[in-house]
């Protein structure tokens, strides 16, 4: 069994609890989310299809390479979640972040339950897409504009390997936007784009480092952040230490994990993404 949390939902700032009990019985992988909190007022609620996909992701990553992904794999997985809870959302619950953020916390919680039961699994990775959007009104010729990106971070270490740095893993599956394209198309300047050295957790194998991405607004605009792991860093496993939590900063002052703010020309938004957890004690 295991418990993990989402860090609020943009409406309330409380930690939102996800619980899971994992059992392998009669050849079936059972994941029971009974005890998970009820639906949240914000948009982090997760449809049951996404919850099932997150559990399938965990199982698939732990299967041997010679096991093909076919219809038999999901048939061997049973997911139980009370209707109306955070991970089995029902109308009219908002679900926009359920796919991009909550899905990753579901996977983290299932991995943690397996680790608590003695299974060898990777440490937690950044567990967030670090969703960032900008938008504003341009010239009469260019009109209104909007820009959306996600930012990679540190992946957790595993037995025998350090975690990769500055990547997306799991439910994110998006590519990097070249700085040159961003600066040509929109009134933004990239002040910093670098690995966040030392943000990965220590251990026999170290977690991957997160990313620092710093945007300077060249005109008035609005930005929205939908991020996670700003309070609770990704957990280490088997004696490894936790990765560093991420941070959202506007002109050096902290912002919440989920917020919308207006930027003036010259304002600087700095995103520091989480590092991955370490695996094992001591040196490799």
VENMO-V725816 format. One record per residue. N is the residue number from 1. PSI is psi in degrees with one decimal (NA if undefined). Layout:
BEGIN
n/psi
N/PSI
N/PSI
END
This chain:
BEGIN
n/psi
1/157.2
2/158.8
3/138.6
4/177.5
5/147.8
6/147.1
7/72.3
8/-178.5
9/12.0
10/-15.9
11/-49.2
12/152.9
13/2.3
14/152.3
15/135.9
16/117.7
17/134.1
18/125.5
19/145.0
20/141.8
21/123.3
22/135.5
23/137.9
24/113.8
25/129.2
26/38.8
27/10.1
28/138.0
29/110.3
30/127.4
31/113.7
32/116.0
33/18.7
34/133.7
35/-12.5
36/144.3
37/162.7
38/171.7
39/143.2
40/157.0
41/-24.8
42/-159.4
43/23.7
44/3.9
45/150.9
46/123.2
47/151.8
48/-29.8
49/-39.0
50/-38.7
51/-44.8
52/-39.7
53/-38.7
54/-40.8
55/-41.3
56/-40.5
57/-46.1
58/-50.4
59/-43.9
60/-38.7
61/-21.0
62/-7.6
63/152.4
64/154.4
65/-26.6
66/5.1
67/113.9
68/153.1
69/102.9
70/-173.4
71/-19.3
72/-24.9
73/-54.7
74/-25.2
75/-19.9
76/11.1
77/129.9
78/123.0
79/127.0
80/129.1
81/126.1
82/132.6
83/133.9
84/-3.1
85/176.3
86/-33.2
87/13.0
88/64.7
89/144.9
90/152.5
91/142.1
92/28.3
93/139.7
94/138.5
95/12.1
96/-41.1
97/-5.1
98/-38.0
99/-47.0
100/-25.8
101/-54.1
102/-35.5
103/-39.1
104/-33.4
105/-32.5
106/-48.4
107/-43.9
108/-43.4
109/-38.8
110/-43.5
111/-43.2
112/-39.4
113/-41.3
114/-41.0
115/-41.3
116/-25.1
117/4.9
118/2.8
119/151.4
120/111.2
121/162.4
122/157.8
123/163.8
124/140.6
125/-170.3
126/-31.2
127/26.6
128/151.3
129/-10.0
130/57.2
131/127.5
132/127.8
133/146.0
134/150.5
135/152.8
136/-175.2
137/121.2
138/-152.0
139/173.6
140/-32.9
141/-43.2
142/-29.7
143/-163.1
144/151.6
145/157.8
146/151.0
147/136.0
148/135.8
149/163.0
150/156.0
151/132.6
152/172.3
153/-164.3
154/136.0
155/150.4
156/149.9
157/160.5
158/169.5
159/114.5
160/-2.4
161/138.6
162/154.0
163/142.9
164/153.5
165/148.7
166/44.9
167/164.0
168/139.4
169/144.6
170/-121.1
171/6.4
172/-64.9
173/47.0
174/158.6
175/161.4
176/141.1
177/120.8
178/138.6
179/-40.9
180/-40.2
181/-45.8
182/-48.0
183/-29.9
184/-35.3
185/-26.9
186/157.7
187/61.5
188/144.7
189/133.0
190/111.0
191/-36.7
192/137.9
193/106.0
194/162.6
195/145.7
196/82.9
197/135.9
198/5.9
199/-16.0
200/147.1
201/150.6
202/162.8
203/-171.0
204/-36.7
205/133.0
206/149.2
207/155.1
208/155.5
209/149.7
210/-166.6
211/146.3
212/125.2
213/119.8
214/117.9
215/133.8
216/125.8
217/131.8
218/-1.0
219/163.8
220/140.2
221/175.6
222/142.7
223/143.8
224/134.1
225/133.1
226/94.3
227/170.8
228/176.2
229/42.2
230/-17.1
231/-43.2
232/112.3
233/157.6
234/133.4
235/139.4
236/167.6
237/147.2
238/37.1
239/-8.4
240/156.1
241/163.4
242/150.9
243/160.2
244/139.5
245/159.7
246/180.0
247/144.0
248/123.0
249/132.8
250/113.4
251/38.8
252/-5.3
253/140.2
254/141.3
255/162.3
256/172.8
257/-23.3
258/109.5
259/161.1
260/128.7
261/155.1
262/139.1
263/138.4
264/161.4
265/130.2
266/-15.0
267/148.4
268/121.6
269/122.4
270/124.5
271/121.5
272/114.8
273/156.7
274/154.0
275/156.7
276/157.5
277/153.5
278/163.1
279/125.9
280/163.1
281/147.3
282/-160.5
283/152.3
284/NA
END
